[in-house]
């Protein structure tokens, strides 16, 4: 006997705001998601891609120069990549009827081997154009528990203030950044620091850059 299973509720997503996440052990942004459904939802298991929509903002000459390593030469009409993947995150949303609000935590890094970190650090002000793409599984049904895949068709655009990202990083690293180097390089820098009796790594790097 065939049993007809109702189609899953359709979903729509919107980012209502974002700011530094509270009570995290490392820098992270908190995105407030507004989710609407055409029917009751038992729960959602979401896989979220956060992408930087590079072409949805303009860049002055100084910013283009800082972004050269990430985006290539954008002078003389050259085109930047359409987008950069910032990160992926997962989110479990509890039952709701027609609409709900959920908090999406997005970790932030100062690892400059990561293209998104280089991009964000290069921006002086304005906004970061983002696309959040949603997939995963929806659980629904009044006559029993049903599950269906959420295709990569659900998305939400948001313009994140650069100031929000900088505030997030400054909570953990006020006025500082981090560089990742090989252990052998760190050992050489440490020996140099000791030999020159420098008190900080800034003093070491400053002296090396000045060529003294």
N, C-alpha and C positions, 0 to 999 in steps of 0.2 A: 504494500500500500504506500502510495506517495503522500508525503506530508509537506505541504507548502510552508516554507519558512519566509516570514516577512523580511523585506529588505532592511538593511541596517539604517538607522537615522543618518541623514546627511549632516556634515559638520562644517562649521565656519570658525575661523580663528582671527583674533585681532590682538595686537600688542597695545595695552593701555598705558604703559610706562615702564621705565627701567631706572635702576639706581644701584648703589653699592649694596651687596647682600650683607645681612647681619649674621653674626655668630658663625663665621666660617673660618677654618684654619688657614686658608690661603685666599688671595684676592679672587673675588667672584662678583658677577653682576646678577641682580635679581630682575627678571622680566615678568611683568604682570600680564598674564594671558587671559583674555576673555573668550570663552568658548560657547558657541551656540549649537544646538542640535534640533532636528525636526521631530524628535521623539525622546522618550526616556532612555538614558544610558546607564548601564550597570557599572561600567568602568572603562577607562581608556589606558592602554599601554602605548605610550608615544615614543617614537624615535624622531629626534629633532635635529635637523641640520641648520646651522646658523652660517649664512654666507654673506660676505661683504660685496655689495653691488657696486663695484669700482666705478663704473661709468655714470652713476647717478649723482655725482657731485663734480664740481670744478676744482682745479688745483692751480695755485699760483706758481710762478717760476721756481721759487725756493722750495716749495713742497714737491714739485715734480723732480727736482734734483735729488731731494732726500729719498724719493721713492724709486729712483732709477734702478737700484739693485732688485727691487721687488717687481716693478711693472715694466722695466725696460725704458727706452727712450720715448717719452710722450711728446717730444717737441716736433715741430714741423708737420703737424697733422697725424702723427703716429697714434695708433689705437692701443689703449690699455686692455688687459684681459677683461672679459665681461664680469667675472666675479672671482673671489677668493674664498675658499672654505676656512671659516674661523674655527669652528668646533662642532662636535656632535654631542648631544645630551639625551638622556632618557627621562621620562616623566610619567608617573602613575597618577591618574586623575580618578577620584572616587565618584560614586554614583551622583547623578544629577538629572533633573527633569528636562528643562529646555535651555538653560544657560547656567554657567558657573564661571568662577575665576580661579586660576591656578598660578602658582609661582614656579617659574623655570629658572634654575640656577645654572649660570654659565661661568665656568672657571676662566680666569685670565692669567696670562703668563708673560714674563719678561724674557723668555727664551728667544734670543734674536736669531736662532737658526730656524724659527718658525715665521713664515711669510706674514701671517696675520699680525704678529707682534711688531714686526718691522713697519708694517703699514700703519698701525694705530699710533706708534711712537712718532711717525713722521708728520702726523696731522697736528697743526697748531690750534685750530679752533673749528667751529662749525659742527657738522653732524657726520656720523658714519652711516651711510645708507645700507640697511640690512634687509635680507630676505630670510625669513624663517620657514623652512619646509618641514611638513609633518607627515609621518607615516606610522605604521604600527598595527595595533589590533583594537577593535571596538567590541565590547561585550554588551549585549542588549537582549531584549525579549521579555514579554509578560507571561507567556505560556511555557517558559523554559529558558535556559541560558543558551544563547547563541553567540557565535563569534564570527567576525569577518575582518579581512585585511583592510587597512586604510592605505590607499595608494598615495604615491608622491604627487598628488594633485592639490592637496590642501597647503596653503601658504599664507603668510602675512608679511607685509612690508612695514618697516619701522626705521625711523631716523634717530639713531642713538646720539645724544650730545657727547662730543669729545670730552667735555668737562666731566661727565659722569664716569667715563673710563678712567680719566686721570685721578679723580677723587678716589676711585676704587683702589688704584695702585698706590696712591699716596698714603692710604690707611696702613699699609704694610711696609712700603718702601718710600717714606717721605723724601722727595728730592733726590732719589737714587734710582739707578738701574743696575742690571746684572749682566755680566758677560760669562759665557761658558767657555772654558779653555781646557786643553789637555793637562793631565797631571804633571807631565814633564815641564810644560810651560809654567804652571803654577809653582813648581819647585824652583825653577830658575828665577821667577819673579820674587819668591820668598827669600832666596839667597841674596838677590840684589837689594831687597828692602832691608835685610839685616846688615849687609855690608855698608850701606849708605845711612844707616840709622834713621830711616824714615818711620814716621808714626802711623801713616795711613797708606792704603793702596792708591788713593788719589795723588799723593805726593810722588809715589813711584811712577805712575803713568804720566803724570805731568812732566816730570824730569825727562823721561824717555821721549816724550813727544817734542820737548824743546831741544832734544839732542845734546844735553849737557853731559 
